[in-house]
């Protein structure tokens, strides 16, 4: 400690002992820092240095704000381009889906035509099968009757009835 600081410290200690008493004065003095104490000039110089650093920090923050604004603008532009691309893809997909729907309607029409033709051919073929079965049934019944008549005649001959 310098002489002036030491003398000041002793005067403070004497006055504290007078006002507070020796034990309380000792407790309070233990809490005070020893050595060089900051002066008003020291505080003014520190304030100047701190102000300069704060100004520099403000400039850096302004720069960051500008960069963030630029980034925000780029994000908006990117989003707008993305929305345009999505809209274009959706429109193209819609056109393709309408084309698919048109082709499906054409396929459905052709399927209905094929169904009608198949139904007509099936009815025609069923009619032919019925006619053929009726003719074959008549032939079968008549041949069975002829066979029965032949068997009956043979039975009568064998029995000597005729």
Buried (B, 14 or more C-beta within 10 A) or exposed (E): EEEEEEEEBEEBBEEBBEEEEEEEBEEEBEEEEEEEEEEEEEEEEEEEEEEEEEEEEEEEEEEEEEEEEEEEEEEEEEEEEEEEEEEEEEEEEEEEEEEEEEEEEEEEEEEEEEEEEEEEEEEEEEEEEEEEEEEEEEEEEEEEEEEEEEEEEEEEEEEEEE
